[in-house]
Amino acid sequence: MNDTPEAHLLIIDDDERIRGLLQKFLIRNGFWVSAARDAAHARRILSGLEFDLIVMDVMMPGEDGISLTRSLREKIETPILLLTAKGDTEDRILGLEAGADDYLPKPFEPKELLLRINAILRRAPAAKVVEEGPKVINLGPVRYDVERGEMWSGDQPLRLTATENALMKIFASCPGMPVSRSALVAGLGRDGGQAQERAVDVQITRLRRKIEPNPKEPRYLQTVRGEGYRLVPD
């Protein structure tokens, strides 16, 4: 059963059979589930409803999942799980860079999909309260409100995905201290392994684009050779 009662999911897949199977499986496991057959259909649904998570196939006719993810990220922070072809590493990296929170290669076991969904849904609330560390992190013109999970550049809000927000909360709990990639993977509720550590690297790159004056020479979110990453506020 899902860990978040009555979470509402949106499934986007052009394959009617897969769409139907996913919908039935997730409903049986306690979710509210809506389904869309393509990007245009999904946009119509999203214009009137809010969701707790979007599960989206990358390969769709017309606008693909990566393009839709990138577009949605300009407007909403809803977590996105991409379904990718098994051997297509490029799609996974592009998807994470576009703003997806996680990916699952096809074919997959339904149980693994359930575990990934529950892990994503747990991330944001799991890090709501940070016991130690400052309540507001200042990074030059950027400030991050730890308790609210909000980031601002001056008066302009900066949109964070659930994963980016979870990473900021982890770093904010121990400013100035290195956090290993494996610890970040564990903190995000993911299984270990090099693939997930590389996925974290992509998320760090995305986060740097939002907080660094020059992301290629990071001042605030630094790489610590052999140890991981650390957040160095003003």
Secondary structure, DSSP 8 states (H G I E B T S, - for coil): --SSTT-EEEEE-S-HHHHHHHHHHHHHTT-EEEEESSHHHHHHHHTT---SEEEEES--SSS-HHHHHHHHTTT----EEEEEETT-HHHHHHHHHHT-SEEEEES--HHHHHHHHHHHHHHHHHTS--SSS-SEEEETTEEEETTTTEEEETTEEE---HHHHHHHHHHHTSTTS-B-HHHHHHHTT---SHHHHHHHHHHHHHHHHHH-SSTTS-SSEEEETTTEEEE---
